Amino acid sequence: MNKRKFVARRAVAWHRFEQLLDRLDTISLRRFSPAETAEFSRLFRELCYDLSLIRSRDWGRGLVSYLNDLVSRGHNAFYSSPPGNLAQVARFLAVGFPQLFRRNIGYFLTAAALFFGSLGITWAVVQNNPALATRIVDAQTLRQAEWMYSDHSSKGKPGSQADDEDWQNAPDFAGQRSFMAGFYVLNNVGIAFRCFASGILGGVGSVVFLLYNGIFIGALAGDIIATGHSEKFLSFVVSHGSFELTAIAVAGGAGLMLGNSLIHPGQRTRLESLRVRGLEAIQIACGAGAMLVIAALIEAFWSPSVAIPNPVKYAGGGVMWILVFVYLSTAGRWESKP
């Protein structure tokens, strides 16, 4: 049987399964009638077989992508627990998010190349020629950043590493750190959200924000190190940077997914493609948001602490970078996948 005859024969079943999935967007699977539940189960098994057959015969990436999306939605609908369950959220972060991330890793690699590439290049260029920093970052911001990591920064400045034992021993120290954690969450999530949401502009917005943030951060880092503050700066950023910078690239990759769903809708209309692929992109962006919350807690309580020696921070930072890599590359690998 050739591709055209196969698609013509199976398209009705695929469309019916998609209708059932659309119903599940508004009601629970438990509210299906016994006949609908049995039909859903049968169509899901047939769809898995169809996807396997089409892949083995190499009948086109567009068709494979369409059926794979249906299988993914069907799997999530059939095996997921009721929404709003904290256990479900924990399971998503432990299993679902890293699985979804790996299935769409190409978008992340592209975003990481844009973000980390522009960051690294700008860092190297500005560190070698600090005068170029003022062409990227305004002079006042550069002075504030240099002062923050200098030996003359004021005691107790939130986010600095000044030797200020009185600040850390103050009765309201925990409250101050909690306030800064909230500030970091809002700031970092705002950056990641722009990298993600701007992907709706055909992915161009995500590319622009990834490059902009990479160049901006690289210019700041290069200038701070060029002015002789490398020890304080690197010991401060090495730990939370693992979660924070990676999450920005993950959010940018989710934005590229949004853009690609509009540019290459496959067998769907652009609106349908955005609805289906956009759901996966939103889930990935939510996972990035969780990583940014972790980064904010580290940045508020661990990174600025003068009680922790710099060698310990470097060692802890190395462990955290490894932890992020292992989490995204292996978590949920032994769980059932669609």
Beta strands, then each sheet from edge to edge (+ up, - down):
end
